[in-house]
Amino acid sequence: MTIDRILERARSLQAQGLPFAFVTVLHAQAPTSAKPGDKAIVENDGTITGWVGGGCAQPTVIATVKEALRDGRPRHIRIAPDSNEDRKLGDIFEYAMPCFSGGTLELFVDPVLAQARLVVLGVSPVAQALARVAPTVGFRCTVIGRRADPSLFPGAESVVDETDASGVAPGAYVVVATQGKRDIECLRIALSLNAAHVAFVASAKKAAVLKASLKQTGSPAEAVDAIEAPAGLSIGAVTPEEIALSVLARVVGVRRRGREPAAGAQPATLCDPTPSGESAPAAVFESSESLG
């Protein structure tokens, strides 16, 4: 199989937002069907495009790819007949060759993770700032808003109406940035998305009231309690752009290290917009424990 076919498959998987790994044969000691320099794309479901060895090596390669796609870390592996057990020798993971024919293969597994998706609910100034900043830190951005104007979100990959929210794939990172306009409706949409993380740009007081309302109207308590509010890290943010930065910093932390906050970091407490729902002056966006 030519390298062009392998690269074509890689481009196709990236366009679909699907993870995969490049696997390259570094060393081969006969008898093996793979040779140094052989390459393949291996997908999470075990599909192989290319060649890195036959039935003896493939189960180990596929299992290693799945591990690499879970943690995002590359691996140098050796499959050898003289290995009695799976072990790690320095930076090399060594596995027993399952076939009686023998032969040794060394391979490098390089994971390519799917680009994370940020879903922003709302059309507020903070929502607009999130859509601008998110692509610069590696997120594909979808904006969901009632009659949302795409021209306000030039950085977003897609801008859809609330009625089209069902098309969002599971596992996205969701930020509800409605700021007083359709808060409860968009929180319900967020809960329906099977998201990896949901954050709500609001004060703790307001979030508590809306969470109680969600539970009273039938939303699962565990899912409601998992909504993080206030959103973001406390960095003294004032402008919509600064608030977007604090929110995205927290989302990146959740993606890379899980839901536990970074040492010493506390969520920001963001005040709510003016009661009229009109655009508020910059000071109204200030992050402070005294607001909200």
C-alpha positions in Angstrom: 0.0 0.0 0.0 1.4 3.4 -1.0 2.0 6.2 1.5 -0.5 8.3 -0.5 -3.3 5.9 0.5 -2.2 6.0 4.1 -2.1 9.8 4.1 -5.4 10.0 2.4 -7.0 7.9 5.1 -5.4 10.1 7.8 -6.9 13.3 6.2 -10.3 11.6 5.9 -10.3 10.7 9.6 -9.2 14.1 10.7 -12.0 15.7 8.6 -14.5 13.4 10.4 -13.0 14.3 13.8 -12.0 10.7 14.5 -8.8 9.7 16.4 -6.2 7.4 15.0 -2.5 6.5 15.3 0.4 6.4 12.9 2.4 3.2 13.5 5.9 2.8 12.0 8.1 -0.3 12.0 11.5 0.8 13.4 13.3 -2.6 13.4 12.5 -6.1 12.3 14.4 -9.3 13.0 13.4 -12.2 10.8 11.2 -14.1 10.5 8.7 -11.2 10.2 6.4 -10.1 7.4 6.9 -6.4 8.2 10.1 -4.5 7.3 11.7 -1.3 8.7 9.9 1.7 7.4 6.5 0.0 6.9 3.7 2.2 8.1 0.0 2.1 8.9 -2.9 4.1 10.2 -4.6 2.2 13.0 -8.0 3.4 14.2 -9.6 3.0 17.6 -11.9 0.2 16.3 -8.8 -1.8 15.1 -9.1 -0.9 11.4 -5.6 -0.9 9.8 -4.7 1.0 6.7 -1.2 0.0 5.7 1.1 -2.8 6.9 3.0 -3.2 10.2 2.9 -7.0 10.5 0.6 -9.9 10.3 -1.7 -11.7 12.7 1.0 -12.3 15.3 1.7 -8.6 15.8 -1.6 -6.9 15.0 -3.5 -7.7 18.3 -0.6 -6.1 20.3 -0.4 -3.1 18.0 -4.2 -2.5 18.2 -4.3 -2.8 22.0 -1.3 -0.4 22.2 -3.1 2.1 19.9 -6.2 2.0 22.0 -4.1 2.8 25.1 -2.3 5.6 23.3 -5.6 7.2 22.2 -6.9 7.1 25.7 -4.0 9.1 27.2 -2.6 10.8 24.1 1.0 9.6 24.7 3.2 8.0 22.0 4.8 4.6 22.6 7.8 2.7 21.5 7.0 -1.0 21.7 8.9 -4.2 21.1 7.2 -7.6 20.3 9.8 -10.3 20.9 9.8 -14.1 21.3 12.3 -14.1 24.2 9.9 -11.9 26.4 8.2 -14.1 29.0 5.9 -11.3 30.2 4.8 -7.8 29.3 7.1 -5.2 30.8 8.6 -1.8 30.4 12.4 -1.5 29.8 13.3 2.2 30.0 11.2 4.0 27.4 10.3 0.7 25.6 7.2 -1.3 26.2 8.0 -5.0 25.6 5.4 -7.6 24.8 5.7 -11.4 24.2 5.5 -12.5 20.6 2.4 -14.8 20.6 3.5 -16.9 17.5 5.8 -19.9 17.5 7.5 -18.6 14.4 9.4 -16.1 16.4 10.7 -12.8 15.0 11.1 -9.4 16.7 9.4 -6.2 15.8 10.0 -2.7 17.2 7.3 -0.1 16.4 6.6 3.5 17.2 2.9 4.4 17.9 2.1 8.1 17.5 -1.5 9.0 18.4 -3.4 11.7 16.6 -6.3 12.7 18.8 -9.6 14.1 17.5 -9.7 17.9 17.8 -11.8 18.8 20.8 -15.1 20.6 20.3 -16.4 23.5 22.3 -20.1 24.1 22.2 -21.1 27.6 23.2 -24.8 28.2 24.0 -25.9 31.8 23.7 -25.2 34.9 21.7 -23.9 37.2 24.5 -20.6 39.2 24.3 -18.9 36.4 26.3 -20.3 33.8 23.8 -18.9 35.8 20.9 -15.5 36.1 22.6 -15.4 32.3 23.3 -16.1 31.6 19.6 -13.2 33.9 18.7 -10.7 32.6 21.1 -11.5 28.8 21.2 -10.0 28.0 17.8 -6.7 29.6 18.8 -6.3 27.0 21.6 -7.2 24.0 19.5 -11.0 23.7 19.8 -13.5 23.4 17.0 -16.3 25.6 17.9 -20.1 25.2 17.5 -22.4 28.0 18.6 -26.0 27.3 19.4 -28.4 30.2 19.8 -32.0 31.1 18.9 -31.8 32.9 15.6 -28.1 33.4 16.1 -26.4 35.6 13.5 -23.4 33.8 12.0 -21.7 37.1 11.2 -21.2 37.6 15.0 -19.2 34.3 15.2 -16.6 34.3 12.4 -14.4 31.9 14.4 -17.0 29.3 14.8 -17.1 26.2 12.6 -20.9 26.2 12.7 -23.7 28.4 14.0 -27.0 26.6 14.5 -30.4 27.3 15.9 -31.4 25.7 19.2 -33.7 23.3 17.2 -30.6 21.8 15.5 -28.7 21.0 18.7 -29.3 17.3 18.4 -26.6 17.1 15.7 -23.8 17.8 18.2 -21.7 14.6 18.8 -21.2 13.3 22.4 -18.1 14.3 24.3 -18.0 18.0 23.6 -17.1 20.7 26.2 -20.1 22.9 26.7 -20.3 26.5 28.0 -23.6 28.2 28.6 -23.0 31.9 28.1 -26.5 33.2 27.8 -26.2 35.9 30.3 -29.8 36.4 31.1 -31.3 35.4 27.7 -32.9 31.9 27.6 -30.7 30.7 30.5 -32.9 27.8 31.5 -33.7 26.7 28.0 -30.0 26.6 27.0 -29.1 24.8 30.3 -31.6 22.1 29.3 -30.0 21.8 25.9 -26.6 21.5 27.5 -27.8 18.6 29.7 -29.1 16.8 26.5 -25.8 16.9 24.7 -24.0 14.1 26.6 -21.1 16.5 27.1 -17.7 15.8 28.7 -18.1 19.0 30.8 -20.7 21.7 31.2 -20.0 25.2 32.5 -22.4 28.0 33.1 -21.3 31.7 33.0 -23.2 33.1 35.9 -22.9 33.9 39.6 -23.1 31.2 42.2 -26.4 32.6 43.5 -28.1 32.6 40.1 -26.7 29.2 39.2 -28.1 27.7 42.4 -31.6 29.1 41.7 -31.6 27.8 38.1 -30.2 24.4 39.1 -33.0 24.0 41.6 -35.5 24.8 38.9 -34.0 22.2 36.6 -34.3 19.5 39.2 -37.9 20.5 40.0 -38.8 20.1 36.4 -37.3 16.7 36.0 -33.7 17.1 34.9 -31.4 14.4 36.5 -30.0 15.7 39.7 -26.6 14.2 39.2 -26.2 15.9 35.8 -27.5 19.2 37.1 -25.0 19.1 40.0 -22.2 18.5 37.6 -22.8 21.8 35.9 -19.8 24.0 36.9 -20.9 27.5 37.9 -19.4 30.0 38.2 -17.4 29.1 35.1 -13.7 29.8 34.6 -10.8 30.4 36.8 -10.4 33.5 39.0 -8.0 35.7 37.1 -9.6 39.1 37.8 -11.3 39.0 34.4 -13.3 42.1 33.4 -13.9 42.2 29.7 -15.8 39.5 27.7 -12.5 38.5 26.1 -10.8 38.1 29.5 -13.8 36.1 30.8 -13.6 33.9 27.7 -9.9 33.4 28.5 -10.6 32.3 32.1 -13.4 29.9 30.9 -11.2 28.3 28.3 -8.3 28.0 30.7 -10.6 25.9 32.9 -11.9 23.9 30.0 -8.3 23.1 28.9 -7.5 22.0 32.4 -10.5 19.7 32.5 -9.6 18.2 29.1 -5.9 17.6 30.1 -6.2 16.8 33.8 -9.8 16.0 34.6 -12.4 17.9 36.6 -10.2 18.6 39.6 -9.2 22.3 39.6 -5.5 23.2 39.4 -3.7 23.8 42.7 -4.6 27.1 44.1 -7.1 27.9 41.4 -10.7 28.9 42.3 -13.6 29.3 39.9 -14.4 32.8 39.0 -17.7 34.3 40.2 -19.2 36.2 37.3 -22.0 38.7 37.9 -25.2 38.6 35.9 -26.1 41.0 33.1 -28.3 44.0 33.6 -31.9 43.1 34.3 -33.0 44.6 31.0 -30.9 42.2 29.1 -29.2 45.0 27.2 -25.5 45.3 26.7 -23.8 46.1 29.9 -20.7 48.3 30.5 -17.4 46.4 30.8 -17.5 46.7 34.6 -20.5 44.5 34.8 -18.3 41.6 33.6 -15.9 41.9 36.5 -14.9 38.6 38.2 -15.2 39.1 42.0 -16.5 37.2 45.0 -18.5 40.3 45.9 -20.5 40.2 42.7 -23.5 38.1 41.7 
